[in-house]
Structure formats: C-alpha cells, structure tokens
C-alpha cells in the first residue's frame, strides 16, 4: 500500500492548493504552427470547427458565449462551434485579450459561433449532429475523430477554445470533438467536480457508442486531461460492457471500414496528467483499455504540482505523477507510460500536454500510430522524453 506519508494538509493548504490543482484550464500563456483552416467565416481569420456533446445544463443564453453552466443535465446536448485561430498564433498558447483589450479574431482565440443541433431526448435527436459529423469526417484524409475530455474547474467556453487549440497545434486533419461534462469551473469546487465526473460517465459511454456506430470514422482517438481521465477510463469500461451486452457492434457491409469493424473500437487513448488513483487504475481500468484501444499512452510528470496537491487530498499516488508499478508494461505492450518531466516547464506543471511544443509534437506522432521507438523515446523503466544534448 503506497499510502501518502505526508500528513493531511490543513485547511489553508487545501484552499491554496486548489489554486494549483486545477485540472482546470487556467489557460497558461505559452506558445503553434499555422494549419489550413477547418472552417473560415466570411471576413475572418481561419477558424477550427469543433463539434461538441455535453451533459451540462443549458443556461438559456442566446449569445455566442455562456450557453452552458456547470450544473447537471439528464440530457446530452449536441452542437458545433467555430473558434478563430490568429495568424500569429504560437504553439501551445491560447491567446486571450488583456483586461482593457477588445477581443478580436485577428489576435485572439475567439468563439465565432456556437449552435445547438440536437439532443438525446428523442431517438433521432442526434441525427443532424451525426450527419454534419459524417460529412466532416468524409472530408478528412484519414477519416478520424479526436475526442477531448477536459479536467476540473473548466468552463465550457474555455474548453471549446482548448479543443480548437489542440486540434490546430496537433495538425489534426480529422474532426475535433469536445465532450464537456458539468465542471463548475471554480477552483474551490474540486469535490463537486469529482462527483460530477462520476455523474457524467454513462452519458459519455453512450456518446462513445454513438461515435463508433455512426460517425463513419476509421480512427477514433480520445484525450483525457486531469480529472477528465476518470471520465475516460470509467466511460471506456462502461462502453465495453454496453458493447459486450449487445454481443458486439456489427459493422455494416458494403462500405469502407470504420471503427465499428475494427477489433479495437478506439485507436489511441491518451491520458495526460491523470488525476486518478494509480492502484484503482491498474485494478479496474487496464483490462478494459486493453480491450477497447489499439494503444493507450499515459503522460506523466514528477514535477506536476497540481497532482502533488491531489495526492495530499486523496491520500494515494496519482497516475499522472508515477508509473504503473504493479503492471508489466513489457507484457502488455499496448499501454505505454511517457515521462515528460524534462519538458514540464509551466508554473503548475499540469498543462504540458497542451502547452509544450515538444510534448505536442510527440502527441502528434502518437495520433499517427507511431510506437515509442519510432518517436525516438528513450527506454528505461518507462519511456522518457529527453532533451537532445
């Protein structure tokens, strides 16, 4: 039992620590290569088209921003957004306006449009969403989808921006999709968000099922960050139970192969800076990930201060700060742990997956199906990203 040796933090430390813990996207100011536009509103800079699904409660707002709260809904809402990427965008950065600055798509990562196209209340509620998604998948060269699941303290609008930035900086030619669970978006709502990350699991599992059955994608990738890795791991397990309960999901004949036809319904699953109990992950989620995904890649950093606070709060090692001590990675072969400590240079040590150009470059190659040896990672107990001397 690798129980935390440090005593429980006092109230002040916990409150202060939550300001670090944010699996939230406090949107660090770091630094991407400009890609072809995935959607371009008339008269504006290139924009990324982001599809989304969320079980957040709608606010009733009609403006572009602020459509969804941090409250729960029993209905999944489907939609699309356009997010601008400025021409001078730098890799890993989400450019936002200063306090007295007017937001401009020429200078900032800005929401240009957000529209709802359906919901899960009726059997055909996802049809318009799926039709638009299928059309976008068909236009991509590798017919692939990338699903991003955010962490704690993450407002909906910010996560649309993050998804667009990731798709752009990863040079992802497929379709980016945000799955947004009901995070309250507040630093002091860690326990509420932890509960909501459990609430969302059946909705996420059914959304995975929808994508596998109807998106037309040949490759479906999933990236989870921080507390979002709990949603991903639990959701994949529940999805595989759902799939097994139907005796498998048969592919339609007479058409190009899709994820439905693959022995692995998911291609790459990526767990970055995972705020998960490593013992529970090993025991409960490794088997379903091996069954569901062609490869699972875990990015960890020993300098992750946010997960250091989580260790104090939760009492057990976090997956994003350690390896898998009770799992023989050589035997598994399809689960890899990558130590990105040498590239974890942000203040909190928790956002390197999206803010560090070197880590983004490695992620890009993961999504292309390259093994660690092909990516020139150094093998020790786990794969390590090392700076070239």
C-alpha positions in Angstrom: 0.0 0.0 0.0 1.6 3.2 -1.2 -0.2 5.4 1.3 0.9 9.1 1.3 3.4 9.6 4.1 2.7 13.3 4.4 0.0 14.2 6.9 -3.2 15.7 5.6 -2.9 19.3 4.6 -4.5 21.9 6.8 -7.5 23.9 5.6 -5.3 26.8 4.4 -3.0 24.4 2.4 -6.0 22.7 0.8 -7.6 26.0 -0.3 -4.2 27.3 -1.5 -3.5 24.0 -3.2 -6.8 24.1 -5.1 -5.5 27.1 -6.8 -2.7 24.9 -8.2 -4.8 21.8 -8.6 -6.9 23.0 -11.5 -7.1 20.1 -14.0 -8.9 23.2 -14.9 -7.7 25.1 -17.9 -6.4 28.3 -16.4 -5.1 28.7 -19.9 -1.3 29.2 -19.5 0.4 31.7 -21.7 2.9 29.7 -23.6 3.4 29.2 -27.2 1.8 26.7 -33.0 2.3 26.2 -36.4 -0.4 27.6 -38.6 -2.5 24.9 -40.3 -5.1 25.1 -43.1 -8.4 26.3 -41.9 -11.0 23.8 -40.9 -13.7 26.4 -41.3 -13.5 30.1 -42.2 -16.3 32.5 -41.5 -16.5 35.3 -44.1 -14.1 38.1 -43.5 -12.4 36.5 -40.5 -9.1 34.6 -39.9 -9.1 30.8 -40.2 -11.2 29.0 -37.6 -11.4 25.5 -36.3 -14.8 23.7 -36.5 -15.3 21.9 -33.2 -18.2 19.5 -32.6 -19.4 19.1 -29.0 -21.5 16.9 -26.8 -22.3 17.9 -23.2 -24.5 16.9 -20.3 -24.2 20.4 -18.8 -27.4 22.2 -18.0 -28.2 24.9 -20.6 -28.4 28.5 -19.3 -30.9 29.7 -21.8 -28.5 32.4 -23.1 -28.7 33.3 -26.7 -25.3 35.0 -27.1 -22.4 33.0 -28.5 -20.8 32.5 -25.1 -22.3 31.3 -21.8 -24.6 28.7 -23.3 -24.0 26.1 -20.6 -23.5 26.2 -16.9 -21.6 23.8 -14.5 -24.9 22.2 -13.5 -26.0 18.7 -14.4 -28.5 17.7 -17.1 -30.0 14.3 -17.8 -30.0 15.3 -21.5 -26.9 15.3 -23.7 -26.9 18.4 -26.0 -25.1 18.2 -29.4 -23.7 21.1 -31.3 -21.0 22.8 -33.3 -18.7 25.8 -32.7 -16.3 27.9 -34.8 -13.2 29.0 -33.0 -10.8 31.6 -34.5 -7.0 31.0 -34.6 -5.0 34.2 -35.0 -2.4 34.3 -37.9 0.4 34.9 -35.4 -0.7 32.1 -33.1 2.2 30.3 -31.3 2.3 26.7 -30.4 0.8 25.9 -27.0 -0.8 29.3 -26.4 -4.4 30.3 -26.2 -4.3 34.0 -27.0 -6.8 35.9 -24.9 -7.4 39.7 -24.6 -6.0 41.7 -21.8 -8.2 43.4 -19.2 -8.8 46.5 -21.3 -8.4 44.9 -24.7 -11.3 44.2 -27.1 -11.4 40.6 -28.2 -10.6 40.2 -31.8 -10.4 37.1 -34.0 -7.3 38.6 -35.7 -5.4 38.5 -32.4 -7.2 36.0 -30.1 -8.6 32.5 -29.9 -12.2 33.6 -30.0 -15.6 31.8 -30.2 -17.1 32.9 -33.5 -20.2 30.8 -33.4 -21.9 28.2 -31.1 -25.0 26.4 -32.2 -27.0 23.6 -30.8 -28.1 21.0 -33.4 -29.9 18.3 -31.3 -30.1 16.4 -28.0 -30.7 13.0 -26.6 -34.3 13.4 -25.6 -35.6 11.6 -28.7 -34.3 8.6 -30.7 -33.5 10.9 -33.7 -32.2 13.8 -31.6 -28.6 13.2 -32.7 -29.3 12.8 -36.4 -28.4 16.3 -37.5 -25.3 16.3 -35.4 -24.2 12.9 -36.8 -25.0 13.9 -40.4 -22.7 17.0 -40.1 -20.0 15.0 -38.3 -20.1 12.3 -41.0 -19.7 14.9 -43.7 -16.7 16.4 -42.0 -15.1 13.0 -41.4 -15.5 12.1 -45.1 -13.6 15.3 -46.0 -10.6 14.3 -43.8 -7.7 12.3 -45.3 -7.6 9.6 -42.6 -11.3 9.7 -41.6 -10.6 10.2 -38.0 -12.1 11.9 -34.9 -10.3 13.3 -31.8 -12.4 13.5 -28.6 -11.1 15.8 -25.9 -12.4 15.4 -22.3 -11.3 18.2 -20.0 -10.4 18.3 -16.3 -11.7 20.0 -13.2 -12.6 23.8 -12.9 -13.1 24.0 -16.7 -15.8 26.4 -18.1 -17.5 25.2 -21.3 -16.4 28.2 -23.5 -12.8 27.8 -22.4 -12.8 24.1 -23.3 -14.1 24.9 -26.8 -11.0 27.2 -27.2 -8.7 24.4 -25.8 -10.1 21.8 -28.2 -9.5 24.1 -31.1 -6.0 25.0 -30.0 -5.2 21.3 -29.5 -6.5 20.3 -33.0 -4.6 23.2 -34.6 -1.3 22.6 -32.8 -1.5 18.8 -33.3 -2.0 19.5 -37.0 -5.0 17.2 -36.8 -6.6 16.7 -40.2 -9.7 14.9 -38.8 -12.6 16.2 -36.7 -12.1 17.6 -33.2 -14.9 16.9 -30.7 -15.3 18.2 -27.2 -17.1 16.1 -24.7 -17.8 18.5 -21.8 -19.0 17.2 -18.5 -20.5 19.5 -15.9 -17.5 21.1 -14.2 -18.5 24.1 -12.2 -15.5 26.0 -13.5 -14.4 27.1 -10.0 -11.1 26.4 -8.2 -12.9 25.6 -4.9 -15.3 23.1 -6.4 -12.9 20.2 -6.6 -15.2 17.8 -4.6 -18.3 18.9 -6.6 -16.5 18.4 -9.9 -15.2 15.0 -8.6 -18.9 14.0 -8.1 -19.9 15.3 -11.5 -17.1 13.4 -13.2 -18.9 10.3 -11.9 -22.3 11.6 -12.9 -21.3 12.0 -16.5 -19.9 8.5 -17.1 -23.0 6.8 -18.5 -23.6 9.7 -20.8 -20.0 9.6 -22.1 -20.1 5.9 -22.6 -23.3 6.2 -24.7 -21.6 9.1 -26.7 -18.6 6.8 -27.4 -21.1 4.2 -28.6 -22.8 6.8 -30.9 -19.4 7.8 -32.4 -18.3 4.2 -33.0 -21.6 3.2 -34.6 -22.5 6.3 -36.6 -19.6 8.7 -37.2 -18.1 6.9 -40.2 -14.6 7.4 -38.7 -11.9 4.8 -39.3 -9.9 6.1 -36.3 -11.4 7.4 -33.1 -8.9 8.9 -30.6 -9.7 10.1 -27.1 -7.6 12.5 -25.0 -8.4 12.9 -21.3 -6.8 15.5 -19.1 -6.5 15.5 -15.3 -9.9 14.7 -13.7 -11.2 14.0 -17.2 -9.1 10.9 -17.3 -11.5 9.5 -14.7 -14.4 10.1 -17.1 -12.4 8.5 -20.0 -11.3 5.4 -18.0 -14.7 4.7 -16.5 -16.5 5.6 -19.7 -14.5 3.2 -21.8 -15.1 0.4 -19.2 -18.9 1.1 -19.3 -18.8 1.4 -23.1 -17.2 -2.0 -23.4 -19.8 -3.5 -21.1 -22.5 -2.0 -23.3 -20.8 -3.3 -26.4 -20.5 -6.7 -24.9 -24.1 -6.7 -23.7 -25.2 -6.4 -27.3 -22.9 -9.3 -28.4 -20.6 -6.8 -30.2 -21.4 -4.0 -32.5 -21.6 -5.4 -36.0 -20.3 -3.3 -38.9 -22.4 -2.6 -41.9 -21.3 -4.4 -45.1 -20.6 -3.0 -48.5 -18.9 0.2 -47.3 -15.4 1.4 -46.3 -14.3 0.0 -43.0 -14.9 2.1 -39.9 -14.1 1.9 -36.1 -17.2 -0.3 -35.9 -15.5 -3.0 -37.9 -12.1 -2.8 -36.1 -11.2 -5.3 -33.3 -10.4 -2.1 -31.3 -13.3 0.4 -31.4 -10.9 3.1 -30.3 -7.5 3.8 -31.8 -5.4 5.9 -29.5 -6.4 6.7 -25.9 -4.2 9.3 -24.2 -4.3 10.1 -20.5 -2.5 13.3 -19.7 -1.6 14.5 -16.2 -4.2 12.0 -14.9 -5.8 12.8 -11.5 -6.6 9.2 -10.8 -5.6 6.8 -8.1 -3.0 4.6 -9.7 -3.9 1.5 -7.8 -7.6 1.7 -8.9 -6.5 2.4 -12.4 -4.3 -0.7 -12.5 -7.0 -2.9 -11.0 -10.2 -1.6 -12.6 -9.4 0.1 -15.9 -6.3 -1.5 -17.5 -8.3 -4.6 -18.7 -11.0 -2.5 -20.5 -8.4 -0.2 -22.1 -6.6 -3.2 -23.4 -9.8 -4.5 -24.9 -11.0 -1.2 -26.3 -8.0 0.7 -27.6 -5.2 -0.1 -30.1 -2.8 1.7 -27.8 -3.1 3.7 -24.5 -0.4 6.3 -23.8 -0.1 7.8 -20.3 1.8 11.1 -20.0 3.2 11.8 -16.5 5.5 14.3 -14.8 7.2 14.2 -11.5 7.0 18.0 -11.4 3.2 18.1 -11.5 2.5 20.4 -8.5 -1.3 20.1 -9.1 -1.2 16.3 -8.7 1.1 16.8 -5.7 -1.8 18.6 -4.0 -4.2 15.9 -5.2 -2.0 13.3 -3.5 -2.4 15.2 -0.2 -6.1 15.5 -0.6 -6.8 11.9 -1.8 -4.0 10.0 0.0 -2.8 7.8 -2.8 -0.4 8.2 -5.7 -1.8 9.8 -8.8 -1.4 8.2 -12.2 -0.1 11.4 -13.7 2.9 11.5 -11.3 4.1 8.0 -11.3 4.5 4.8 -13.5 2.4 1.6 -13.2 4.4 -0.3 -10.5 2.1 -3.4 -10.5 1.7 -3.7 -14.2 4.3 -5.4 -16.5 4.4 -2.9 -19.4 6.6 -5.2 -21.4 4.0 -7.9 -21.3 1.1 -5.5 -22.1 2.9 -3.8 -25.0 -0.2 -1.7 -25.8 -0.1 0.5 -22.7 2.9 2.9 -22.5 3.9 5.5 -19.9 5.8 8.5 -21.1 7.8 10.6 -18.6 7.6 14.2 -19.8 9.2 15.6 -16.6 12.1 17.2 -18.6 9.6 19.2 -20.7 7.2 20.2 -17.9 8.2 23.8 -17.5 4.9 25.6 -16.8 4.3 27.1 -13.3 1.8 24.4 -12.1 3.4 21.6 -14.1 0.0 20.3 -15.2 -0.6 21.7 -18.7 2.4 20.5 -20.6 0.2 18.2 -22.8 -1.3 21.2 -24.5 1.3 24.0 -23.8 4.7 22.5 -24.5 5.6 22.3 -28.3 7.8 19.2 -27.7 5.1 17.3 -26.0 2.6 18.4 -28.6 5.0 17.1 -31.3 5.1 13.7 -29.6 1.3 13.6 -29.2 1.0 14.3 -32.9 3.1 11.2 -33.7 1.1 9.1 -31.2 -2.1 10.0 -33.1 -0.4 8.9 -36.3 0.1 5.5 -34.7 3.9 5.7 -34.2 5.3 3.5 -31.5 7.7 4.9 -28.8 10.7 3.5 -30.7 9.7 5.3 -33.9 9.4 8.5 -31.9 12.9 8.1 -30.6 11.9 8.0 -27.0 14.5 6.5 -24.6 13.5 3.3 -22.9 14.3 2.9 -19.2 11.7 1.6 -16.7 9.3 3.7 -18.8 9.7 5.8 -21.9 11.3 9.1 -21.3 11.3 12.2 -23.4 14.8 13.5 -23.1 16.3 16.8 -24.3 18.9 16.4 -27.0 22.3 17.4 -25.7 
